[in-house]
């Protein structure tokens, strides 16, 4: 079983993703993170001193084609 409390956000490789989008002819117009679902069991939420209701489970990119 994966311990979600120890998963670093650096594992997302955001710079590699943005470089790939750029190389494919897109630019990022927005990055968003949906809020945690209200019925998420507390044991699945990582500890966070800043905001315990937020963590990156999904991240969405809005892309625009570069002309």
PENOR-V580269 format. One record per run of one state. SS is the DSSP state (@ for helix, = for strand, . for the rest). FROM is the first residue (numbers start at 1). TO is the last residue. If there is no record, write none. Layout:
SS/FROM/TO + SS/FROM/TO
This chain:
./1/3 + @/4/6 + ./7/8 + @/9/12 + ./13/13 + @/14/23 + ./24/25 + =/26/32 + ./33/41 + @/42/44 + ./45/59 + =/60/65 + ./66/67
